[in-house]
Amino acid sequence: MAEIVAMPKLGFDMAEGTLVRWVIVEGGEVTKGAVLAEIETDKATVEVESSAGGILYRQLVAEGTIVPVGTPIAVIAAPGEEVKDMPETGVEPGSVTAAAEKKTPDEKTPAAESAGQKAEAPEVSTAQHGQVTPDGGVLRASPLARRIAQENNLNLNQVTGTGPAGRITRRDVEIALQRAPAAVTPAAAPLRPATAAATLPAPSGMPGAPIPADEHQPIEKLRSIIGRRMVESKQQVPHFYVTSAYDVAPLMEMRKQINLQLPEESKLSVNDFIIKAAALTLRQFPNINASLTDKEIVRHGHVNIGVAVALDSGLMTVVCKDADQKPLRLIGQEVREMAARARAGKVRPDDIEGSTFSISNLGMFDVEHFIAIINPPEAAILAVGSAQNVPVVIDGEVKVGMRMKATLSADHRITDGAEAARFMQALAGFIENPLRLML
């Protein structure tokens, strides 16, 4: 029986995505879990996997088309099967992309209106990037294509676009890099005046040093969506904060001993221990492993920990599913793999959806303490600082101890201060007694 593949919903506020590239052609063999296509969302470029095996019977939308969430994009059928009732997408190939390019930011495309969301243009304006074709026209390229071209010093004017209206896709850039290495123009070294060799420039900040010019950078899509969501969170969610300091000397010693037995690529991070500790603690506090909808509080049965990953364009949260059920090595492996895909722009839908609680760890930057903004609709987020040697009082004497501060930001509509304080106490039971994380 034929199976319909739909545009996935990656996050509670996602309304649409752009189908950037088909990986498997019509008539091609498909195995369950194989990557069918790449879609571009507000957060990342995501690989869409097939939920069934068979033949890619029909591609329902063209590359470069903006597709509302839930819209059919492909049909998977058994070999030799004839599909009679083809699903309707309501989207003409390339038509939404072309329309979005002509509208102002405040206008809505029909696809966005149906989802009650404003459409965001998939193209970056010529004014922002300063890129035009040799004949003075607009150079159209997907954000991912621009990024790959920039990383490889590739002049996009030398690339032929195969997308709608001649739009340059990632595939076009990859083909250009393979076939025409001569098109890659190394960045030219800045020319210096002839007198530069005779005099050394004054150090920056010293009298006579040149004042750098102002830089005007367009706001990247990921940074824009992060800003919008964080403003909404701070304005609409009544945050409160609870901070605790934990004795992490036993945890650091256990980690050291475990890592001596592991290969370099499998060594555990402090964050792996924190993920497992938080997940086990959340079992005891369903109000904190929860989210808020318009009508109800949802206490989640699964404990899915969102882990903030730093990208050049902002933060992305990857999700370790059922972290309370997994051993530390598996948690570490999954988070490393998802973080690597996120930085490479290759995240999968399952990597970034479904979190029930989030952790933001800045300990690797020697940050002692900070507070994080809740990621709606979740009830809370844990901000973790670095493990530091500090003076502590033990049995009336001042000694050196290793402490780590963590702050829980919580939504007062779902939980309260006393419950948050008990959560932080229970978390200490796992962090300060790390053997419990191994049982």
C-alpha positions as CSV (number, residue, x, y, z in Angstrom):
1,M,0.0,0.0,0.0
2,A,1.3,3.4,-0.9
3,E,2.5,5.7,1.8
4,I,2.4,9.5,1.8
5,V,5.4,11.5,3.0
6,A,4.3,14.9,4.4
7,M,6.3,18.1,5.3
8,P,7.3,17.5,8.9
9,K,6.6,19.9,11.7
10,L,9.9,20.7,13.5
11,G,9.0,22.8,16.5
12,F,5.7,24.1,17.8
13,D,5.9,27.4,15.8
14,M,6.9,26.0,12.4
15,A,4.3,26.7,9.7
16,E,6.2,25.9,6.5
17,G,9.5,24.8,5.1
18,T,11.3,25.1,1.7
19,L,12.1,21.9,-0.1
20,V,15.7,22.6,-1.1
21,R,16.7,19.4,-2.8
22,W,15.4,15.9,-3.8
23,V,18.0,13.3,-2.9
24,I,16.2,10.4,-4.5
25,V,14.7,10.8,-8.0
26,E,11.3,9.6,-9.1
27,G,11.3,5.9,-9.7
28,G,14.4,5.4,-7.4
29,E,14.5,2.7,-4.8
30,V,13.9,3.8,-1.3
31,T,14.8,2.0,1.9
32,K,13.2,2.7,5.3
33,G,15.2,5.5,6.9
34,A,16.8,6.7,3.7
35,V,17.1,10.4,3.1
36,L,14.5,11.5,0.6
37,A,15.0,15.2,0.5
38,E,16.4,18.3,2.3
39,I,14.1,21.0,3.6
40,E,15.1,24.4,5.0
41,T,13.3,25.7,8.0
42,D,13.7,28.8,10.2
43,K,16.3,26.8,12.2
44,A,18.3,24.6,9.9
45,T,18.5,22.5,6.8
46,V,17.0,19.2,7.7
47,E,17.1,15.8,6.0
48,V,13.7,14.1,5.6
49,E,13.8,10.4,6.0
50,S,11.5,7.8,4.5
51,S,9.2,6.0,7.0
52,A,8.8,3.1,4.5
53,G,10.6,1.2,1.9
54,G,9.7,0.8,-1.8
55,I,9.9,3.1,-4.8
56,L,9.7,6.9,-4.9
57,Y,6.5,6.8,-7.0
58,R,6.0,10.6,-7.3
59,Q,7.6,13.8,-6.2
60,L,4.6,16.1,-5.4
61,V,6.5,19.4,-5.1
62,A,9.5,20.8,-7.0
63,E,12.8,21.9,-5.5
64,G,12.7,25.5,-4.2
65,T,9.0,25.3,-3.2
66,I,7.8,26.6,0.1
67,V,5.4,24.0,1.6
68,P,3.1,24.3,4.6
69,V,3.5,21.8,7.4
70,G,1.5,18.6,6.8
71,T,1.3,19.0,3.1
72,P,2.1,15.8,1.1
73,I,5.5,16.1,-0.7
74,A,6.0,12.5,-2.0
75,V,4.4,9.1,-2.5
76,I,6.2,5.9,-1.7
77,A,4.8,2.7,-3.3
78,A,5.7,-0.9,-3.6
79,P,7.6,-2.0,-6.8
80,G,5.1,-2.3,-9.6
81,E,2.2,-0.8,-7.6
82,E,-0.1,1.7,-9.5
83,V,-1.3,4.6,-7.3
84,K,-4.6,5.8,-8.5
85,D,-5.7,8.4,-5.9
86,M,-2.8,10.9,-5.8
87,P,-3.0,13.4,-2.9
88,E,-3.5,17.1,-3.6
89,T,-0.8,19.5,-2.3
90,G,-2.5,22.8,-3.2
91,V,0.9,24.1,-4.1
92,E,2.1,24.7,-7.6
93,P,5.8,23.9,-8.1
94,G,7.8,27.0,-7.6
95,S,4.8,29.3,-7.4
96,V,5.0,30.1,-3.7
97,T,8.7,30.8,-3.9
98,A,8.2,33.2,-6.8
99,A,5.3,34.9,-5.0
100,A,7.3,35.3,-1.8
101,E,10.1,37.1,-3.6
102,K,7.7,39.8,-4.7
103,K,6.0,40.4,-1.4
104,T,7.0,42.8,1.3
105,P,7.8,41.3,4.7
106,D,4.4,42.3,6.0
107,E,2.4,40.5,3.3
108,K,1.3,36.9,3.5
109,T,1.4,34.1,1.0
110,P,-1.7,31.9,0.7
111,A,0.2,29.1,2.3
112,A,1.2,31.2,5.3
113,E,-2.3,32.6,5.6
114,S,-3.8,29.1,5.9
115,A,-1.4,28.4,8.8
116,G,-2.0,31.8,10.4
117,Q,1.7,32.7,10.1
118,K,3.6,35.4,8.3
119,A,5.7,34.1,5.4
120,E,9.4,34.8,5.4
121,A,11.0,35.3,2.0
122,P,13.4,32.5,1.1
123,E,15.7,34.8,-0.7
124,V,18.0,37.4,0.8
125,S,17.8,40.7,-0.9
126,T,20.4,42.0,-3.3
127,A,20.8,45.1,-1.1
128,Q,21.7,42.9,1.9
129,H,24.3,40.7,0.1
130,G,25.4,43.1,-2.6
131,Q,25.3,40.3,-5.2
132,V,24.0,40.9,-8.7
133,T,24.3,39.1,-12.0
134,P,26.7,40.5,-14.6
135,D,23.7,42.0,-16.4
136,G,22.5,43.8,-13.3
137,G,19.8,41.4,-12.3
138,V,19.1,39.8,-9.0
139,L,21.2,36.8,-8.1
140,R,18.9,34.2,-6.6
141,A,20.4,31.5,-4.3
142,S,19.2,29.6,-1.3
143,P,20.9,30.6,2.1
144,L,22.6,27.2,2.2
145,A,24.0,27.6,-1.3
146,R,25.3,31.0,-0.4
147,R,27.0,29.6,2.7
148,I,28.7,26.7,1.0
149,A,29.8,29.1,-1.8
150,Q,31.2,31.5,0.7
151,E,33.1,28.8,2.6
152,N,34.7,27.6,-0.7
153,N,35.3,31.1,-2.1
154,L,33.1,30.3,-5.1
155,N,31.7,33.1,-7.2
156,L,28.0,32.5,-7.5
157,N,27.9,34.4,-10.8
158,Q,29.7,31.5,-12.3
159,V,27.1,29.0,-11.2
160,T,24.0,28.0,-13.2
161,G,20.9,27.8,-11.1
162,T,18.4,24.9,-11.7
163,G,15.8,26.0,-9.2
164,P,12.6,28.0,-9.9
165,A,13.4,31.3,-11.7
166,G,17.0,30.2,-12.0
167,R,17.5,30.0,-8.2
168,I,20.9,28.5,-7.3
169,T,20.5,25.5,-5.0
170,R,23.0,23.6,-2.8
171,R,23.2,20.9,-5.5
172,D,24.2,23.5,-8.1
173,V,27.0,24.8,-5.9
174,E,28.2,21.2,-5.2
175,I,28.3,20.4,-8.9
176,A,30.1,23.7,-9.7
177,L,32.8,22.8,-7.0
178,Q,33.3,19.4,-8.5
179,R,33.3,20.3,-12.2
180,A,34.9,23.7,-12.2
181,P,37.6,24.1,-9.5
182,A,39.0,27.0,-11.6
183,A,35.8,28.9,-10.7
184,V,36.9,29.0,-7.1
185,T,38.6,32.3,-6.7
186,P,40.8,32.6,-3.6
187,A,40.2,35.6,-1.6
188,A,42.7,38.3,-2.8
189,A,45.2,39.6,-0.2
190,P,44.5,43.2,0.6
191,L,46.9,45.6,-1.3
192,R,49.1,47.8,0.8
193,P,50.5,51.2,-0.2
194,A,54.2,51.3,-1.2
195,T,55.0,53.1,2.0
196,A,53.5,50.4,4.2
197,A,56.8,48.5,4.2
198,A,58.6,51.4,5.6
199,T,56.4,52.0,8.6
200,L,54.5,49.8,11.0
201,P,50.9,50.5,11.7
202,A,50.0,51.8,15.2
203,P,48.5,49.1,17.4
204,S,44.7,49.2,17.6
205,G,43.6,51.5,20.4
206,M,46.8,53.6,20.3
207,P,47.0,57.2,19.1
208,G,47.2,57.3,15.3
209,A,45.7,53.9,14.8
210,P,43.0,53.7,12.0
211,I,39.4,53.6,13.2
212,P,37.6,50.7,11.7
213,A,34.6,51.5,9.6
214,D,31.1,50.5,10.7
215,E,29.9,47.1,9.5
216,H,26.3,46.4,8.4
217,Q,25.4,42.8,8.5
218,P,22.0,41.4,7.5
219,I,20.2,39.5,10.3
220,E,20.4,35.8,9.5
221,K,17.2,33.8,9.5
222,L,18.2,31.7,12.5
223,R,19.2,34.7,14.5
224,S,16.0,36.4,13.6
225,I,13.8,33.5,14.8
226,I,15.8,33.2,18.0
227,G,15.3,36.8,18.8
228,R,11.6,36.7,18.1
229,R,11.0,33.6,20.3
230,M,13.1,34.9,23.1
231,V,11.3,38.2,23.2
232,E,8.0,36.4,23.3
233,S,9.3,34.1,26.1
234,K,10.5,37.0,28.3
235,Q,7.4,39.0,27.7
236,Q,4.8,36.3,28.0
237,V,6.3,33.7,30.4
238,P,6.6,34.7,34.1
239,H,10.1,33.5,34.8
240,F,11.6,32.8,38.2
241,Y,15.0,31.5,39.1
242,V,16.5,29.1,41.6
243,T,20.3,28.7,41.9
244,S,22.3,25.9,43.6
245,A,26.0,25.1,43.9
246,Y,27.0,21.4,43.7
247,D,30.0,19.5,44.9
248,V,31.3,18.0,41.7
249,A,34.6,16.6,42.9
250,P,33.2,13.0,42.9
251,L,31.7,13.4,39.4
252,M,34.9,14.8,38.0
253,E,37.0,12.0,39.5
254,M,34.5,9.3,38.2
255,R,34.6,10.9,34.7
256,K,38.4,10.9,34.7
257,Q,38.5,7.2,35.6
258,I,35.8,6.2,33.0
259,N,37.5,8.2,30.2
260,L,40.8,6.4,30.9
261,Q,39.1,3.3,29.6
262,L,37.5,4.9,26.5
263,P,38.8,5.8,23.1
264,E,39.2,9.5,22.4
265,E,36.1,9.7,20.2
266,S,33.9,8.1,22.9
267,K,35.0,10.1,26.0
268,L,32.3,11.4,28.2
269,S,31.8,15.2,28.8
270,V,30.6,16.7,32.0
271,N,27.4,17.7,30.1
272,D,26.6,14.0,29.5
273,F,26.5,13.4,33.3
274,I,24.3,16.5,33.7
275,I,21.9,15.3,31.0
276,K,21.5,12.0,32.7
277,A,21.2,13.5,36.2
278,A,18.5,16.0,35.0
279,A,16.6,13.3,33.2
280,L,16.5,11.0,36.3
281,T,15.4,14.0,38.5
282,L,12.6,14.9,36.1
283,R,11.0,11.5,36.7
284,Q,10.2,12.8,40.2
285,F,8.9,16.2,39.1
286,P,6.3,15.8,36.3
287,N,5.3,19.5,36.7
288,I,8.8,20.5,35.5
289,N,8.9,17.9,32.7
290,A,5.8,19.6,31.2
291,S,4.6,22.2,28.7
292,L,1.8,24.6,28.5
293,T,-0.9,24.9,25.8
294,D,-3.8,27.3,25.5
295,K,-6.1,24.9,27.3
296,E,-4.0,22.6,29.6
297,I,-0.7,21.7,31.2
298,V,0.8,18.6,29.5
299,R,2.9,16.4,31.8
300,H,5.1,14.4,29.4
301,G,5.6,10.7,29.9
302,H,8.9,10.7,28.0
303,V,11.9,12.6,29.3
304,N,13.5,14.3,26.2
305,I,16.4,16.6,27.0
306,G,17.1,19.5,24.7
307,V,20.8,20.5,24.6
308,A,21.8,23.9,23.3
309,V,24.4,23.7,20.5
310,A,26.3,26.9,19.5
311,L,26.4,27.6,15.7
312,D,27.9,30.5,13.9
313,S,24.4,32.0,13.3
314,G,23.0,31.3,16.8
315,L,21.9,28.5,19.0
316,M,20.1,25.3,18.0
317,T,18.6,22.7,20.4
318,V,19.2,19.1,19.7
319,V,17.1,16.5,21.6
320,C,18.3,13.4,23.4
321,K,15.1,11.3,23.6
322,D,14.3,9.2,26.7
323,A,17.5,10.3,28.3
324,D,16.4,8.7,31.6
325,Q,16.4,5.3,30.0
326,K,19.9,5.5,28.3
327,P,23.4,4.8,29.6
328,L,25.9,7.6,29.7
329,R,27.9,6.4,26.7
330,L,24.8,6.3,24.5
331,I,23.8,9.8,25.6
332,G,27.3,11.1,24.8
333,Q,27.4,9.4,21.4
334,E,23.9,10.7,20.4
335,V,24.6,14.3,21.5
336,R,28.0,14.4,19.7
337,E,26.5,13.0,16.5
338,M,23.5,15.4,16.5
339,A,25.7,18.4,17.4
340,A,28.0,17.5,14.4
341,R,25.0,17.3,12.1
342,A,23.7,20.7,13.4
343,R,27.0,22.4,12.7
344,A,27.2,20.8,9.2
345,G,23.6,22.0,8.4
346,K,22.5,18.3,8.2
347,V,20.2,17.8,11.1
348,R,17.4,15.3,10.9
349,P,13.8,16.1,11.9
350,D,14.1,13.7,14.9
351,D,17.2,15.6,16.1
352,I,15.5,18.9,16.9
353,E,11.9,18.1,17.8
354,G,10.1,16.8,20.9
355,S,12.1,18.3,23.8
356,T,10.4,18.4,27.2
357,F,13.2,20.1,29.1
358,S,16.3,22.0,28.1
359,I,19.9,22.4,29.3
360,S,22.2,25.3,28.4
361,N,25.8,24.7,29.5
362,L,28.5,27.4,29.3
363,G,30.9,25.7,31.6
364,M,33.4,25.1,28.8
365,F,33.8,28.9,28.5
366,D,34.7,29.3,32.2
367,V,31.3,31.0,32.9
368,E,30.7,30.8,36.7
369,H,26.9,31.5,36.6
370,F,24.2,32.7,34.3
371,I,20.4,32.4,33.7
372,A,18.8,31.1,30.6
373,I,15.5,32.0,28.9
374,I,12.8,29.3,28.8
375,N,12.2,27.7,25.5
376,P,8.4,27.7,25.1
377,P,6.2,25.8,25.6
378,E,8.5,24.0,28.0
379,A,8.2,24.6,31.8
380,A,11.9,25.1,32.6
381,I,15.5,25.3,31.4
382,L,18.7,24.6,33.4
383,A,21.7,26.9,33.0
384,V,25.0,25.3,34.0
385,G,28.2,27.0,34.8
386,S,31.8,25.7,35.1
387,A,33.3,23.4,37.7
388,Q,35.7,25.6,39.7
389,N,38.1,25.2,42.7
390,V,36.8,27.5,45.4
391,P,37.2,27.9,49.2
392,V,34.6,26.0,51.1
393,V,33.9,25.4,54.8
394,I,34.1,21.7,55.8
395,D,33.8,20.8,59.4
396,G,34.5,24.3,60.5
397,E,37.7,24.6,58.4
398,V,38.2,26.4,55.1
399,K,39.4,24.0,52.4
400,V,39.6,23.9,48.6
401,G,36.5,22.3,47.1
402,M,35.2,21.9,43.5
403,R,31.8,23.5,43.0
404,M,29.5,24.0,40.0
405,K,26.6,26.5,39.9
406,A,23.4,25.7,38.1
407,T,20.3,27.9,37.8
408,L,16.8,26.7,37.0
409,S,14.6,29.1,35.1
410,A,11.0,28.1,35.5
411,D,7.5,29.1,34.3
412,H,5.4,30.3,37.3
413,R,2.2,29.3,35.5
414,I,3.2,25.6,35.7
415,T,5.4,25.3,38.8
416,D,6.4,27.4,41.9
417,G,9.5,28.2,43.9
418,A,9.2,25.5,46.5
419,E,8.9,22.7,43.8
420,A,11.8,24.2,41.8
421,A,13.9,24.2,45.0
422,R,13.1,20.6,45.7
423,F,14.0,19.8,42.1
424,M,17.4,21.4,42.6
425,Q,17.9,19.4,45.8
426,A,17.0,16.2,44.1
427,L,19.4,17.0,41.3
428,A,22.2,17.3,43.8
429,G,21.5,13.7,44.9
430,F,22.6,12.5,41.4
431,I,25.3,15.1,40.6
432,E,27.1,14.7,44.0
433,N,26.7,10.9,44.0
434,P,27.5,10.1,40.4
435,L,27.5,6.3,41.0
436,R,23.7,6.6,40.9
437,L,24.0,7.6,37.3
438,M,25.6,4.3,36.5
439,L,22.9,2.1,38.1
